Amino acid sequence: MFNNLNAEMARQKMSIKELSERTGIRYESMKNKMSGTTEFKRNEMILIKNEFPNCSLDYLFETEN
């Protein structure tokens, strides 16, 4: 669902599990949010953005309509 976030994770060879560990977001929650089953909270988005300092929130969490 979040193509840009997935692309940045791939560039850094970062798995969902690693991102969840780095941000403190539970792995199951992260999987659900990445698939669009549940929504990211603003503070979670900021935690994730901090792992990709060269990317904006808008870019990382852009979705196709």
mmCIF file of the N, C-alpha and C atoms, coordinates in Angstrom:
data_MODEL
# 
_entry.id   MODEL 
# 
loop_
_atom_site.group_PDB 
_atom_site.id 
_atom_site.type_symbol 
_atom_site.label_atom_id 
_atom_site.label_alt_id 
_atom_site.label_comp_id 
_atom_site.label_asym_id 
_atom_site.label_entity_id 
_atom_site.label_seq_id 
_atom_site.pdbx_PDB_ins_code 
_atom_site.Cartn_x 
_atom_site.Cartn_y 
_atom_site.Cartn_z 
_atom_site.occupancy 
_atom_site.B_iso_or_equiv 
_atom_site.pdbx_formal_charge 
_atom_site.auth_seq_id 
_atom_site.auth_comp_id 
_atom_site.auth_asym_id 
_atom_site.auth_atom_id 
_atom_site.pdbx_PDB_model_num 
ATOM 1   N N  . MET A 1 1  ? 0.817  -1.195 0.000  1.00 0.00 ? 1  MET A N  1 
ATOM 2   C CA . MET A 1 1  ? 0.000  0.000  0.000  1.00 0.00 ? 1  MET A CA 1 
ATOM 3   C C  . MET A 1 1  ? 0.862  1.262  0.000  1.00 0.00 ? 1  MET A C  1 
ATOM 4   N N  . PHE A 1 2  ? 1.886  1.312  0.797  1.00 0.00 ? 2  PHE A N  1 
ATOM 5   C CA . PHE A 1 2  ? 2.763  2.479  0.865  1.00 0.00 ? 2  PHE A CA 1 
ATOM 6   C C  . PHE A 1 2  ? 3.999  2.207  0.004  1.00 0.00 ? 2  PHE A C  1 
ATOM 7   N N  . ASN A 1 3  ? 3.840  2.429  -1.293 1.00 0.00 ? 3  ASN A N  1 
ATOM 8   C CA . ASN A 1 3  ? 4.900  2.078  -2.238 1.00 0.00 ? 3  ASN A CA 1 
ATOM 9   C C  . ASN A 1 3  ? 6.214  2.787  -1.955 1.00 0.00 ? 3  ASN A C  1 
ATOM 10  N N  . ASN A 1 4  ? 6.161  4.065  -1.599 1.00 0.00 ? 4  ASN A N  1 
ATOM 11  C CA . ASN A 1 4  ? 7.396  4.805  -1.343 1.00 0.00 ? 4  ASN A CA 1 
ATOM 12  C C  . ASN A 1 4  ? 8.092  4.312  -0.079 1.00 0.00 ? 4  ASN A C  1 
ATOM 13  N N  . LEU A 1 5  ? 7.337  4.053  0.956  1.00 0.00 ? 5  LEU A N  1 
ATOM 14  C CA . LEU A 1 5  ? 7.909  3.519  2.184  1.00 0.00 ? 5  LEU A CA 1 
ATOM 15  C C  . LEU A 1 5  ? 8.535  2.157  1.924  1.00 0.00 ? 5  LEU A C  1 
ATOM 16  N N  . ASN A 1 6  ? 7.830  1.322  1.196  1.00 0.00 ? 6  ASN A N  1 
ATOM 17  C CA . ASN A 1 6  ? 8.375  0.001  0.861  1.00 0.00 ? 6  ASN A CA 1 
ATOM 18  C C  . ASN A 1 6  ? 9.653  0.124  0.033  1.00 0.00 ? 6  ASN A C  1 
ATOM 19  N N  . ALA A 1 7  ? 9.701  1.084  -0.888 1.00 0.00 ? 7  ALA A N  1 
ATOM 20  C CA . ALA A 1 7  ? 10.888 1.289  -1.714 1.00 0.00 ? 7  ALA A CA 1 
ATOM 21  C C  . ALA A 1 7  ? 12.072 1.742  -0.866 1.00 0.00 ? 7  ALA A C  1 
ATOM 22  N N  . GLU A 1 8  ? 11.826 2.659  0.067  1.00 0.00 ? 8  GLU A N  1 
ATOM 23  C CA . GLU A 1 8  ? 12.908 3.130  0.931  1.00 0.00 ? 8  GLU A CA 1 
ATOM 24  C C  . GLU A 1 8  ? 13.403 2.008  1.849  1.00 0.00 ? 8  GLU A C  1 
ATOM 25  N N  . MET A 1 9  ? 12.484 1.194  2.328  1.00 0.00 ? 9  MET A N  1 
ATOM 26  C CA . MET A 1 9  ? 12.884 0.054  3.154  1.00 0.00 ? 9  MET A CA 1 
ATOM 27  C C  . MET A 1 9  ? 13.740 -0.904 2.335  1.00 0.00 ? 9  MET A C  1 
ATOM 28  N N  . ALA A 1 10 ? 13.375 -1.146 1.090  1.00 0.00 ? 10 ALA A N  1 
ATOM 29  C CA . ALA A 1 10 ? 14.138 -2.041 0.214  1.00 0.00 ? 10 ALA A CA 1 
ATOM 30  C C  . ALA A 1 10 ? 15.528 -1.478 -0.049 1.00 0.00 ? 10 ALA A C  1 
ATOM 31  N N  . ARG A 1 11 ? 15.614 -0.157 -0.267 1.00 0.00 ? 11 ARG A N  1 
ATOM 32  C CA . ARG A 1 11 ? 16.918 0.472  -0.513 1.00 0.00 ? 11 ARG A CA 1 
ATOM 33  C C  . ARG A 1 11 ? 17.870 0.255  0.665  1.00 0.00 ? 11 ARG A C  1 
ATOM 34  N N  . GLN A 1 12 ? 17.307 0.266  1.867  1.00 0.00 ? 12 GLN A N  1 
ATOM 35  C CA . GLN A 1 12 ? 18.118 0.075  3.076  1.00 0.00 ? 12 GLN A CA 1 
ATOM 36  C C  . GLN A 1 12 ? 18.152 -1.391 3.523  1.00 0.00 ? 12 GLN A C  1 
ATOM 37  N N  . LYS A 1 13 ? 17.545 -2.262 2.715  1.00 0.00 ? 13 LYS A N  1 
ATOM 38  C CA . LYS A 1 13 ? 17.456 -3.689 3.065  1.00 0.00 ? 13 LYS A CA 1 
ATOM 39  C C  . LYS A 1 13 ? 16.865 -3.873 4.472  1.00 0.00 ? 13 LYS A C  1 
ATOM 40  N N  . MET A 1 14 ? 15.788 -3.148 4.730  1.00 0.00 ? 14 MET A N  1 
ATOM 41  C CA . MET A 1 14 ? 15.133 -3.165 6.031  1.00 0.00 ? 14 MET A CA 1 
ATOM 42  C C  . MET A 1 14 ? 13.814 -3.922 5.930  1.00 0.00 ? 14 MET A C  1 
ATOM 43  N N  . SER A 1 15 ? 13.618 -4.873 6.797  1.00 0.00 ? 15 SER A N  1 
ATOM 44  C CA . SER A 1 15 ? 12.371 -5.641 6.835  1.00 0.00 ? 15 SER A CA 1 
ATOM 45  C C  . SER A 1 15 ? 11.334 -4.930 7.710  1.00 0.00 ? 15 SER A C  1 
ATOM 46  N N  . ILE A 1 16 ? 10.105 -5.368 7.600  1.00 0.00 ? 16 ILE A N  1 
ATOM 47  C CA . ILE A 1 16 ? 9.051  -4.842 8.472  1.00 0.00 ? 16 ILE A CA 1 
ATOM 48  C C  . ILE A 1 16 ? 9.407  -5.124 9.924  1.00 0.00 ? 16 ILE A C  1 
ATOM 49  N N  . LYS A 1 17 ? 9.943  -6.298 10.178 1.00 0.00 ? 17 LYS A N  1 
ATOM 50  C CA . LYS A 1 17 ? 10.334 -6.661 11.542 1.00 0.00 ? 17 LYS A CA 1 
ATOM 51  C C  . LYS A 1 17 ? 11.395 -5.698 12.075 1.00 0.00 ? 17 LYS A C  1 
ATOM 52  N N  . GLU A 1 18 ? 12.396 -5.393 11.255 1.00 0.00 ? 18 GLU A N  1 
ATOM 53  C CA . GLU A 1 18 ? 13.444 -4.471 11.696 1.00 0.00 ? 18 GLU A CA 1 
ATOM 54  C C  . GLU A 1 18 ? 12.879 -3.076 11.937 1.00 0.00 ? 18 GLU A C  1 
ATOM 55  N N  . LEU A 1 19 ? 12.005 -2.615 11.047 1.00 0.00 ? 19 LEU A N  1 
ATOM 56  C CA . LEU A 1 19 ? 11.396 -1.301 11.232 1.00 0.00 ? 19 LEU A CA 1 
ATOM 57  C C  . LEU A 1 19 ? 10.574 -1.272 12.513 1.00 0.00 ? 19 LEU A C  1 
ATOM 58  N N  . SER A 1 20 ? 9.869  -2.338 12.790 1.00 0.00 ? 20 SER A N  1 
ATOM 59  C CA . SER A 1 20 ? 9.070  -2.374 14.022 1.00 0.00 ? 20 SER A CA 1 
ATOM 60  C C  . SER A 1 20 ? 9.974  -2.340 15.253 1.00 0.00 ? 20 SER A C  1 
ATOM 61  N N  . GLU A 1 21 ? 11.092 -3.032 15.192 1.00 0.00 ? 21 GLU A N  1 
ATOM 62  C CA . GLU A 1 21 ? 12.033 -3.022 16.313 1.00 0.00 ? 21 GLU A CA 1 
ATOM 63  C C  . GLU A 1 21 ? 12.648 -1.635 16.508 1.00 0.00 ? 21 GLU A C  1 
ATOM 64  N N  . ARG A 1 22 ? 13.014 -0.978 15.418 1.00 0.00 ? 22 ARG A N  1 
ATOM 65  C CA . ARG A 1 22 ? 13.637 0.343  15.502 1.00 0.00 ? 22 ARG A CA 1 
ATOM 66  C C  . ARG A 1 22 ? 12.680 1.406  16.025 1.00 0.00 ? 22 ARG A C  1 
ATOM 67  N N  . THR A 1 23 ? 11.402 1.265  15.707 1.00 0.00 ? 23 THR A N  1 
ATOM 68  C CA . THR A 1 23 ? 10.420 2.284  16.081 1.00 0.00 ? 23 THR A CA 1 
ATOM 69  C C  . THR A 1 23 ? 9.667  1.957  17.367 1.00 0.00 ? 23 THR A C  1 
ATOM 70  N N  . GLY A 1 24 ? 9.719  0.711  17.795 1.00 0.00 ? 24 GLY A N  1 
ATOM 71  C CA . GLY A 1 24 ? 8.977  0.310  18.988 1.00 0.00 ? 24 GLY A CA 1 
ATOM 72  C C  . GLY A 1 24 ? 7.512  0.017  18.715 1.00 0.00 ? 24 GLY A C  1 
ATOM 73  N N  . ILE A 1 25 ? 7.151  -0.078 17.445 1.00 0.00 ? 25 ILE A N  1 
ATOM 74  C CA . ILE A 1 25 ? 5.776  -0.434 17.077 1.00 0.00 ? 25 ILE A CA 1 
ATOM 75  C C  . ILE A 1 25 ? 5.711  -1.955 16.972 1.00 0.00 ? 25 ILE A C  1 
ATOM 76  N N  . ARG A 1 26 ? 4.739  -2.558 17.643 1.00 0.00 ? 26 ARG A N  1 
ATOM 77  C CA . ARG A 1 26 ? 4.618  -4.018 17.622 1.00 0.00 ? 26 ARG A CA 1 
ATOM 78  C C  . ARG A 1 26 ? 4.594  -4.538 16.190 1.00 0.00 ? 26 ARG A C  1 
ATOM 79  N N  . TYR A 1 27 ? 5.239  -5.668 15.971 1.00 0.00 ? 27 TYR A N  1 
ATOM 80  C CA . TYR A 1 27 ? 5.369  -6.254 14.636 1.00 0.00 ? 27 TYR A CA 1 
ATOM 81  C C  . TYR A 1 27 ? 4.008  -6.511 13.995 1.00 0.00 ? 27 TYR A C  1 
ATOM 82  N N  . GLU A 1 28 ? 3.084  -7.111 14.736 1.00 0.00 ? 28 GLU A N  1 
ATOM 83  C CA . GLU A 1 28 ? 1.752  -7.403 14.183 1.00 0.00 ? 28 GLU A CA 1 
ATOM 84  C C  . GLU A 1 28 ? 1.042  -6.114 13.798 1.00 0.00 ? 28 GLU A C  1 
ATOM 85  N N  . SER A 1 29 ? 1.164  -5.107 14.633 1.00 0.00 ? 29 SER A N  1 
ATOM 86  C CA . SER A 1 29 ? 0.556  -3.809 14.327 1.00 0.00 ? 29 SER A CA 1 
ATOM 87  C C  . SER A 1 29 ? 1.180  -3.212 13.077 1.00 0.00 ? 29 SER A C  1 
ATOM 88  N N  . MET A 1 30 ? 2.499  -3.292 12.975 1.00 0.00 ? 30 MET A N  1 
ATOM 89  C CA . MET A 1 30 ? 3.202  -2.739 11.814 1.00 0.00 ? 30 MET A CA 1 
ATOM 90  C C  . MET A 1 30 ? 2.742  -3.439 10.530 1.00 0.00 ? 30 MET A C  1 
ATOM 91  N N  . LYS A 1 31 ? 2.617  -4.766 10.574 1.00 0.00 ? 31 LYS A N  1 
ATOM 92  C CA . LYS A 1 31 ? 2.149  -5.501 9.390  1.00 0.00 ? 31 LYS A CA 1 
ATOM 93  C C  . LYS A 1 31 ? 0.753  -5.046 8.984  1.00 0.00 ? 31 LYS A C  1 
ATOM 94  N N  . ASN A 1 32 ? -0.130 -4.895 9.961  1.00 0.00 ? 32 ASN A N  1 
ATOM 95  C CA . ASN A 1 32 ? -1.501 -4.464 9.669  1.00 0.00 ? 32 ASN A CA 1 
ATOM 96  C C  . ASN A 1 32 ? -1.528 -3.051 9.090  1.00 0.00 ? 32 ASN A C  1 
ATOM 97  N N  . LYS A 1 33 ? -0.697 -2.191 9.609  1.00 0.00 ? 33 LYS A N  1 
ATOM 98  C CA . LYS A 1 33 ? -0.662 -0.805 9.134  1.00 0.00 ? 33 LYS A CA 1 
ATOM 99  C C  . LYS A 1 33 ? -0.047 -0.727 7.742  1.00 0.00 ? 33 LYS A C  1 
ATOM 100 N N  . MET A 1 34 ? 1.007  -1.500 7.504  1.00 0.00 ? 34 MET A N  1 
ATOM 101 C CA . MET A 1 34 ? 1.664  -1.493 6.199  1.00 0.00 ? 34 MET A CA 1 
ATOM 102 C C  . MET A 1 34 ? 0.735  -2.035 5.111  1.00 0.00 ? 34 MET A C  1 
ATOM 103 N N  . SER A 1 35 ? -0.149 -2.952 5.474  1.00 0.00 ? 35 SER A N  1 
ATOM 104 C CA . SER A 1 35 ? -1.072 -3.529 4.487  1.00 0.00 ? 35 SER A CA 1 
ATOM 105 C C  . SER A 1 35 ? -2.335 -2.686 4.319  1.00 0.00 ? 35 SER A C  1 
ATOM 106 N N  . GLY A 1 36 ? -2.514 -1.692 5.194  1.00 0.00 ? 36 GLY A N  1 
ATOM 107 C CA . GLY A 1 36 ? -3.693 -0.836 5.102  1.00 0.00 ? 36 GLY A CA 1 
ATOM 108 C C  . GLY A 1 36 ? -4.882 -1.348 5.884  1.00 0.00 ? 36 GLY A C  1 
ATOM 109 N N  . THR A 1 37 ? -4.698 -2.446 6.629  1.00 0.00 ? 37 THR A N  1 
ATOM 110 C CA . THR A 1 37 ? -5.789 -2.991 7.444  1.00 0.00 ? 37 THR A CA 1 
ATOM 111 C C  . THR A 1 37 ? -6.178 -2.008 8.539  1.00 0.00 ? 37 THR A C  1 
ATOM 112 N N  . THR A 1 38 ? -5.180 -1.404 9.171  1.00 0.00 ? 38 THR A N  1 
ATOM 113 C CA . THR A 1 38 ? -5.400 -0.353 10.163 1.00 0.00 ? 38 THR A CA 1 
ATOM 114 C C  . THR A 1 38 ? -4.572 0.852  9.762  1.00 0.00 ? 38 THR A C  1 
ATOM 115 N N  . GLU A 1 39 ? -4.889 2.007  10.334 1.00 0.00 ? 39 GLU A N  1 
ATOM 116 C CA . GLU A 1 39 ? -4.204 3.249  9.971  1.00 0.00 ? 39 GLU A CA 1 
ATOM 117 C C  . GLU A 1 39 ? -3.057 3.544  10.936 1.00 0.00 ? 39 GLU A C  1 
ATOM 118 N N  . PHE A 1 40 ? -2.029 4.187  10.390 1.00 0.00 ? 40 PHE A N  1 
ATOM 119 C CA . PHE A 1 40 ? -0.945 4.673  11.228 1.00 0.00 ? 40 PHE A CA 1 
ATOM 120 C C  . PHE A 1 40 ? -1.430 5.870  12.035 1.00 0.00 ? 40 PHE A C  1 
ATOM 121 N N  . LYS A 1 41 ? -0.989 5.962  13.274 1.00 0.00 ? 41 LYS A N  1 
ATOM 122 C CA . LYS A 1 41 ? -1.212 7.159  14.077 1.00 0.00 ? 41 LYS A CA 1 
ATOM 123 C C  . LYS A 1 41 ? -0.125 8.158  13.701 1.00 0.00 ? 41 LYS A C  1 
ATOM 124 N N  . ARG A 1 42 ? -0.388 9.413  13.935 1.00 0.00 ? 42 ARG A N  1 
ATOM 125 C CA . ARG A 1 42 ? 0.575  10.468 13.573 1.00 0.00 ? 42 ARG A CA 1 
ATOM 126 C C  . ARG A 1 42 ? 1.929  10.232 14.241 1.00 0.00 ? 42 ARG A C  1 
ATOM 127 N N  . ASN A 1 43 ? 1.942  9.888  15.529 1.00 0.00 ? 43 ASN A N  1 
ATOM 128 C CA . ASN A 1 43 ? 3.217  9.687  16.223 1.00 0.00 ? 43 ASN A CA 1 
ATOM 129 C C  . ASN A 1 43 ? 3.979  8.488  15.649 1.00 0.00 ? 43 ASN A C  1 
ATOM 130 N N  . GLU A 1 44 ? 3.275  7.474  15.180 1.00 0.00 ? 44 GLU A N  1 
ATOM 131 C CA . GLU A 1 44 ? 3.935  6.325  14.553 1.00 0.00 ? 44 GLU A CA 1 
ATOM 132 C C  . GLU A 1 44 ? 4.563  6.737  13.217 1.00 0.00 ? 44 GLU A C  1 
ATOM 133 N N  . MET A 1 45 ? 3.847  7.571  12.485 1.00 0.00 ? 45 MET A N  1 
ATOM 134 C CA . MET A 1 45 ? 4.380  8.049  11.210 1.00 0.00 ? 45 MET A CA 1 
ATOM 135 C C  . MET A 1 45 ? 5.670  8.841  11.430 1.00 0.00 ? 45 MET A C  1 
ATOM 136 N N  . ILE A 1 46 ? 5.707  9.627  12.484 1.00 0.00 ? 46 ILE A N  1 
ATOM 137 C CA . ILE A 1 46 ? 6.907  10.415 12.781 1.00 0.00 ? 46 ILE A CA 1 
ATOM 138 C C  . ILE A 1 46 ? 8.056  9.500  13.191 1.00 0.00 ? 46 ILE A C  1 
ATOM 139 N N  . LEU A 1 47 ? 7.776  8.466  13.982 1.00 0.00 ? 47 LEU A N  1 
ATOM 140 C CA . LEU A 1 47 ? 8.820  7.507  14.358 1.00 0.00 ? 47 LEU A CA 1 
ATOM 141 C C  . LEU A 1 47 ? 9.413  6.848  13.118 1.00 0.00 ? 47 LEU A C  1 
ATOM 142 N N  . ILE A 1 48 ? 8.567  6.494  12.178 1.00 0.00 ? 48 ILE A N  1 
ATOM 143 C CA . ILE A 1 48 ? 9.031  5.860  10.941 1.00 0.00 ? 48 ILE A CA 1 
ATOM 144 C C  . ILE A 1 48 ? 9.803  6.862  10.095 1.00 0.00 ? 48 ILE A C  1 
ATOM 145 N N  . LYS A 1 49 ? 9.297  8.083  9.984  1.00 0.00 ? 49 LYS A N  1 
ATOM 146 C CA . LYS A 1 49 ? 9.970  9.113  9.207  1.00 0.00 ? 49 LYS A CA 1 
ATOM 147 C C  . LYS A 1 49 ? 11.387 9.347  9.736  1.00 0.00 ? 49 LYS A C  1 
ATOM 148 N N  . ASN A 1 50 ? 11.575 9.266  11.050 1.00 0.00 ? 50 ASN A N  1 
ATOM 149 C CA . ASN A 1 50 ? 12.898 9.467  11.649 1.00 0.00 ? 50 ASN A CA 1 
ATOM 150 C C  . ASN A 1 50 ? 13.910 8.424  11.188 1.00 0.00 ? 50 ASN A C  1 
ATOM 151 N N  . GLU A 1 51 ? 13.440 7.284  10.741 1.00 0.00 ? 51 GLU A N  1 
ATOM 152 C CA . GLU A 1 51 ? 14.331 6.244  10.218 1.00 0.00 ? 51 GLU A CA 1 
ATOM 153 C C  . GLU A 1 51 ? 14.754 6.544  8.782  1.00 0.00 ? 51 GLU A C  1 
ATOM 154 N N  . PHE A 1 52 ? 14.079 7.488  8.143  1.00 0.00 ? 52 PHE A N  1 
ATOM 155 C CA . PHE A 1 52 ? 14.363 7.873  6.754  1.00 0.00 ? 52 PHE A CA 1 
ATOM 156 C C  . PHE A 1 52 ? 14.480 9.400  6.695  1.00 0.00 ? 52 PHE A C  1 
ATOM 157 N N  . PRO A 1 53 ? 15.560 9.947  7.264  1.00 0.00 ? 53 PRO A N  1 
ATOM 158 C CA . PRO A 1 53 ? 15.666 11.402 7.429  1.00 0.00 ? 53 PRO A CA 1 
ATOM 159 C C  . PRO A 1 53 ? 15.656 12.204 6.124  1.00 0.00 ? 53 PRO A C  1 
ATOM 160 N N  . ASN A 1 54 ? 15.967 11.586 5.012  1.00 0.00 ? 54 ASN A N  1 
ATOM 161 C CA . ASN A 1 54 ? 15.988 12.310 3.739  1.00 0.00 ? 54 ASN A CA 1 
ATOM 162 C C  . ASN A 1 54 ? 14.644 12.294 3.028  1.00 0.00 ? 54 ASN A C  1 
ATOM 163 N N  . CYS A 1 55 ? 13.627 11.720 3.664  1.00 0.00 ? 55 CYS A N  1 
ATOM 164 C CA . CYS A 1 55 ? 12.304 11.592 3.047  1.00 0.00 ? 55 CYS A CA 1 
ATOM 165 C C  . CYS A 1 55 ? 11.268 12.366 3.864  1.00 0.00 ? 55 CYS A C  1 
ATOM 166 N N  . SER A 1 56 ? 10.294 12.919 3.178  1.00 0.00 ? 56 SER A N  1 
ATOM 167 C CA . SER A 1 56 ? 9.215  13.631 3.870  1.00 0.00 ? 56 SER A CA 1 
ATOM 168 C C  . SER A 1 56 ? 8.102  12.654 4.269  1.00 0.00 ? 56 SER A C  1 
ATOM 169 N N  . LEU A 1 57 ? 7.298  13.088 5.222  1.00 0.00 ? 57 LEU A N  1 
ATOM 170 C CA . LEU A 1 57 ? 6.131  12.287 5.618  1.00 0.00 ? 57 LEU A CA 1 
ATOM 171 C C  . LEU A 1 57 ? 5.196  12.089 4.428  1.00 0.00 ? 57 LEU A C  1 
ATOM 172 N N  . ASP A 1 58 ? 4.964  13.159 3.681  1.00 0.00 ? 58 ASP A N  1 
ATOM 173 C CA . ASP A 1 58 ? 4.066  13.070 2.523  1.00 0.00 ? 58 ASP A CA 1 
ATOM 174 C C  . ASP A 1 58 ? 4.554  12.024 1.529  1.00 0.00 ? 58 ASP A C  1 
ATOM 175 N N  . TYR A 1 59 ? 5.861  12.016 1.287  1.00 0.00 ? 59 TYR A N  1 
ATOM 176 C CA . TYR A 1 59 ? 6.430  11.055 0.344  1.00 0.00 ? 59 TYR A CA 1 
ATOM 177 C C  . TYR A 1 59 ? 6.287  9.627  0.870  1.00 0.00 ? 59 TYR A C  1 
ATOM 178 N N  . LEU A 1 60 ? 6.698  9.397  2.114  1.00 0.00 ? 60 LEU A N  1 
ATOM 179 C CA . LEU A 1 60 ? 6.689  8.035  2.653  1.00 0.00 ? 60 LEU A CA 1 
ATOM 180 C C  . LEU A 1 60 ? 5.286  7.452  2.738  1.00 0.00 ? 60 LEU A C  1 
ATOM 181 N N  . PHE A 1 61 ? 4.304  8.273  3.070  1.00 0.00 ? 61 PHE A N  1 
ATOM 182 C CA . PHE A 1 61 ? 2.964  7.750  3.317  1.00 0.00 ? 61 PHE A CA 1 
ATOM 183 C C  . PHE A 1 61 ? 1.971  8.100  2.210  1.00 0.00 ? 61 PHE A C  1 
ATOM 184 N N  . GLU A 1 62 ? 2.496  8.425  1.039  1.00 0.00 ? 62 GLU A N  1 
ATOM 185 C CA . GLU A 1 62 ? 1.639  8.672  -0.110 1.00 0.00 ? 62 GLU A CA 1 
ATOM 186 C C  . GLU A 1 62 ? 0.957  7.361  -0.509 1.00 0.00 ? 62 GLU A C  1 
ATOM 187 N N  . THR A 1 63 ? -0.328 7.448  -0.780 1.00 0.00 ? 63 THR A N  1 
ATOM 188 C CA . THR A 1 63 ? -1.080 6.274  -1.222 1.00 0.00 ? 63 THR A CA 1 
ATOM 189 C C  . THR A 1 63 ? -1.736 6.598  -2.553 1.00 0.00 ? 63 THR A C  1 
ATOM 190 N N  . GLU A 1 64 ? -1.953 5.565  -3.337 1.00 0.00 ? 64 GLU A N  1 
ATOM 191 C CA . GLU A 1 64 ? -2.652 5.752  -4.602 1.00 0.00 ? 64 GLU A CA 1 
ATOM 192 C C  . GLU A 1 64 ? -4.140 5.710  -4.336 1.00 0.00 ? 64 GLU A C  1 
ATOM 193 N N  . ASN A 1 65 ? -4.862 6.610  -4.958 1.00 0.00 ? 65 ASN A N  1 
ATOM 194 C CA . ASN A 1 65 ? -6.321 6.650  -4.757 1.00 0.00 ? 65 ASN A CA 1 
ATOM 195 C C  . ASN A 1 65 ? -7.020 5.754  -5.733 1.00 0.00 ? 65 ASN A C  1 
# 
